[in-house]
């Protein structure tokens, strides 16, 4: 593992307002992630795991604190810069898959490359490579509704990896799967980590810790344990 930390959260707090109610979804969190690391964060639903991922991936700005990615403060980026940053550097995998119902498998996987401005032929070639790596090449012409849950998640992971991001952020990626499919997805994460992908996976399922190098606990918006490795 590279000793150089490339993502740091420094005393980050994220506050949401619901009417007069103030909710600290993330509360004074400091975290260091190293290039090439596989980190899991465990915690119950509502503890702030998803908000933490959104901060790390530049989907939302912190209310207080800094999110530093390769020495760049994400809060200082404009919307267009952040969109470009996410497309080039971050792969997102969601529990609900977030595949577009009106697009076939290959089209869904091609989408991030299309947004990045790659020529159509390059999009197709790289999407085919990603689909083959995830073992769903026989489902290219199928729509998401025609896939099993395990197949949908494989396609979602292929889409997240097709841009060859610096980090893969996975939000409860096994939450909707049975134990057999869960184990297969965890094996895929191990495979891509072994190839050099940095992975942060959040879950409430203790089984996912078997795939990670380091595990932290999250409760009430705070990380329990040392956020530094």
C-alpha positions as CSV (number, residue, x, y, z in Angstrom):
1,X,0.0,0.0,0.0
2,X,1.2,3.5,-0.8
3,X,2.1,5.4,2.4
4,X,1.0,8.6,0.9
5,X,-2.5,9.6,2.0
6,X,-4.6,10.9,-0.9
7,X,-7.9,11.6,0.8
8,X,-8.3,13.4,4.1
9,X,-11.3,14.6,6.1
10,X,-10.3,17.2,8.6
11,X,-12.8,17.8,11.4
12,X,-15.7,17.5,9.0
13,X,-19.3,18.2,10.1
14,X,-22.3,17.9,7.9
15,X,-25.5,19.5,9.1
16,X,-28.9,19.2,7.6
17,X,-31.9,21.3,8.6
18,X,-35.5,19.9,8.7
19,X,-37.7,22.8,9.7
20,X,-36.3,24.1,12.9
21,X,-34.5,20.8,13.6
22,X,-30.7,20.6,13.1
23,X,-29.3,17.2,12.3
24,X,-25.6,16.5,12.4
25,X,-25.3,13.6,10.0
26,X,-21.5,13.7,10.3
27,X,-20.0,15.1,13.4
28,X,-16.4,16.2,13.6
29,X,-15.0,13.3,11.6
30,X,-11.3,13.1,10.7
31,X,-10.3,10.3,8.4
32,X,-7.2,9.4,6.3
33,X,-7.5,7.0,3.3
34,X,-4.3,5.8,1.6
35,X,-3.9,5.0,-2.0
36,X,-4.5,1.3,-2.6
37,X,-6.3,0.8,0.7
38,X,-9.5,-1.3,1.2
39,X,-11.4,0.3,4.1
40,X,-14.8,-0.6,5.5
41,X,-17.0,1.5,7.7
42,X,-19.6,-0.3,9.7
43,X,-22.7,1.1,11.4
44,X,-26.5,0.9,11.7
45,X,-28.9,2.6,9.3
46,X,-29.0,6.3,9.9
47,X,-25.6,6.6,11.6
48,X,-24.2,8.9,8.8
49,X,-22.4,6.4,6.5
50,X,-24.1,7.6,3.3
51,X,-23.5,11.2,4.2
52,X,-19.8,10.5,4.8
53,X,-19.6,8.8,1.3
54,X,-21.3,11.8,-0.3
55,X,-18.7,14.1,1.3
56,X,-15.8,11.9,0.2
57,X,-17.1,11.8,-3.3
58,X,-17.8,15.4,-3.7
59,X,-21.5,15.0,-4.0
60,X,-22.1,17.4,-1.1
61,X,-19.9,20.0,0.6
62,X,-19.1,19.9,4.3
63,X,-20.8,22.4,6.6
64,X,-17.6,22.6,8.6
65,X,-14.1,21.2,7.9
66,X,-12.2,20.2,4.8
67,X,-12.2,17.3,2.4
68,X,-8.8,17.1,0.7
69,X,-8.4,14.9,-2.4
70,X,-4.8,14.7,-3.7
71,X,-4.0,18.0,-2.0
72,X,-7.1,19.7,-3.4
73,X,-9.9,21.1,-1.2
74,X,-13.1,19.9,-2.8
75,X,-15.1,22.7,-1.1
76,X,-13.2,25.2,-3.3
77,X,-14.4,23.7,-6.5
78,X,-17.3,25.0,-8.5
79,X,-20.2,22.7,-9.6
80,X,-18.6,22.1,-13.0
81,X,-15.2,21.3,-11.6
82,X,-16.8,18.9,-9.1
83,X,-18.7,17.1,-11.8
84,X,-15.5,16.7,-13.8
85,X,-13.6,15.6,-10.7
86,X,-16.2,12.9,-9.8
87,X,-16.4,11.6,-13.4
88,X,-12.6,11.2,-13.6
89,X,-11.7,10.2,-10.0
90,X,-14.6,8.5,-8.2
91,X,-16.7,5.4,-8.9
92,X,-20.0,5.1,-7.0
93,X,-21.8,1.9,-6.2
94,X,-25.2,2.2,-4.6
95,X,-27.4,-0.3,-2.8
96,X,-30.3,0.4,-5.1
97,X,-28.0,0.0,-8.2
98,X,-29.3,3.3,-9.8
99,X,-29.3,1.8,-13.3
100,X,-31.3,3.7,-15.9
101,X,-34.4,1.6,-16.7
102,X,-34.6,2.7,-20.3
103,X,-31.0,1.8,-21.2
104,X,-29.6,-1.7,-21.9
105,X,-26.7,-3.1,-19.9
106,X,-24.0,-1.9,-22.3
107,X,-25.5,1.5,-22.6
108,X,-25.7,1.9,-18.8
109,X,-22.0,1.0,-18.5
110,X,-21.0,3.4,-21.3
111,X,-22.8,6.3,-19.7
112,X,-19.9,7.8,-17.5
113,X,-17.5,7.6,-20.5
114,X,-20.1,9.4,-22.7
115,X,-20.4,12.2,-20.1
116,X,-16.6,12.4,-20.0
117,X,-16.6,13.1,-23.8
118,X,-14.9,9.9,-25.1
119,X,-15.7,8.9,-28.7
120,X,-18.5,6.3,-29.0
121,X,-16.1,3.6,-30.2
122,X,-13.9,4.1,-27.1
123,X,-17.0,4.1,-24.9
124,X,-18.1,0.7,-26.3
125,X,-14.7,-0.9,-26.1
126,X,-14.1,0.1,-22.5
127,X,-17.6,-0.8,-21.5
128,X,-17.3,-4.2,-23.0
129,X,-14.0,-4.8,-21.2
130,X,-15.7,-3.8,-17.9
131,X,-18.7,-5.9,-18.5
132,X,-16.5,-8.9,-19.2
133,X,-14.5,-8.4,-16.1
134,X,-17.7,-8.5,-14.1
135,X,-19.0,-11.6,-15.8
136,X,-22.2,-10.2,-17.3
137,X,-21.2,-10.1,-21.0
138,X,-24.1,-12.4,-21.9
139,X,-26.6,-9.7,-20.7
140,X,-25.5,-6.8,-22.9
141,X,-28.8,-6.4,-24.7
142,X,-31.0,-6.7,-21.6
143,X,-32.7,-4.0,-19.6
144,X,-32.2,-3.7,-15.8
145,X,-35.7,-5.1,-15.2
146,X,-34.6,-8.3,-16.9
147,X,-31.6,-8.9,-14.6
148,X,-31.4,-10.6,-11.2
149,X,-30.3,-8.5,-8.2
150,X,-26.8,-9.9,-8.4
151,X,-26.5,-9.1,-12.1
152,X,-27.8,-5.6,-11.5
153,X,-25.1,-5.0,-8.9
154,X,-22.4,-6.4,-11.2
155,X,-23.5,-4.0,-13.9
156,X,-23.5,-1.2,-11.4
157,X,-19.9,-2.0,-10.4
158,X,-18.9,-2.2,-14.0
159,X,-20.3,1.2,-14.6
160,X,-18.5,2.5,-11.5
161,X,-15.1,1.1,-12.7
162,X,-15.3,1.8,-16.4
163,X,-13.6,5.2,-16.0
164,X,-10.8,3.6,-14.0
165,X,-11.4,5.8,-11.0
166,X,-8.9,6.5,-8.2
167,X,-11.4,5.3,-5.6
168,X,-14.5,3.2,-5.5
169,X,-17.1,4.3,-3.0
170,X,-19.7,1.6,-2.2
171,X,-22.8,2.2,-0.2
172,X,-24.4,-1.0,1.2
173,X,-23.5,-2.8,-2.0
174,X,-24.6,-6.2,-0.7
175,X,-27.7,-5.0,1.2
176,X,-30.3,-6.2,-1.3
177,X,-28.5,-9.5,-2.1
178,X,-28.8,-13.1,-0.7
179,X,-25.8,-14.6,0.9
180,X,-24.5,-16.3,-2.2
181,X,-24.6,-13.2,-4.3
182,X,-23.2,-11.1,-1.4
183,X,-20.2,-13.4,-1.2
184,X,-19.7,-13.2,-5.0
185,X,-19.8,-9.4,-4.9
186,X,-17.3,-9.3,-2.0
187,X,-15.0,-11.6,-4.0
188,X,-15.2,-9.1,-6.9
189,X,-14.2,-6.2,-4.6
190,X,-11.2,-8.3,-3.4
191,X,-10.3,-8.9,-7.0
192,X,-10.3,-5.2,-8.0
193,X,-8.5,-4.2,-4.8
194,X,-5.8,-6.7,-5.6
195,X,-5.5,-4.9,-9.0
196,X,-4.8,-1.6,-7.2
197,X,-8.2,0.0,-6.8
198,X,-8.7,2.0,-3.6
199,X,-12.1,1.0,-2.0
200,X,-14.2,2.4,0.7
201,X,-17.2,0.2,1.5
202,X,-19.9,1.2,4.1
203,X,-22.4,-1.4,5.4
204,X,-24.3,-2.6,8.4
205,X,-23.4,-6.2,7.5
206,X,-20.4,-7.6,9.5
207,X,-19.6,-10.0,6.7
208,X,-18.1,-7.2,4.6
209,X,-15.3,-6.7,7.1
210,X,-13.8,-10.0,5.8
211,X,-12.9,-8.3,2.5
212,X,-11.4,-5.1,4.0
213,X,-7.9,-4.4,5.3
214,X,-9.2,-1.9,7.9
215,X,-12.6,-1.5,9.5
216,X,-14.0,1.5,11.5
217,X,-17.2,1.8,13.3
218,X,-19.7,4.7,12.9
219,X,-22.3,5.7,15.3
220,X,-24.4,8.9,15.6
221,X,-22.3,10.7,13.0
222,X,-19.0,9.9,14.5
223,X,-16.2,7.4,13.7
224,X,-15.2,5.2,16.6
225,X,-11.5,4.3,16.6
226,X,-8.6,5.9,14.9
227,X,-9.4,7.4,11.5
228,X,-5.7,7.3,10.6
229,X,-3.8,4.3,9.4
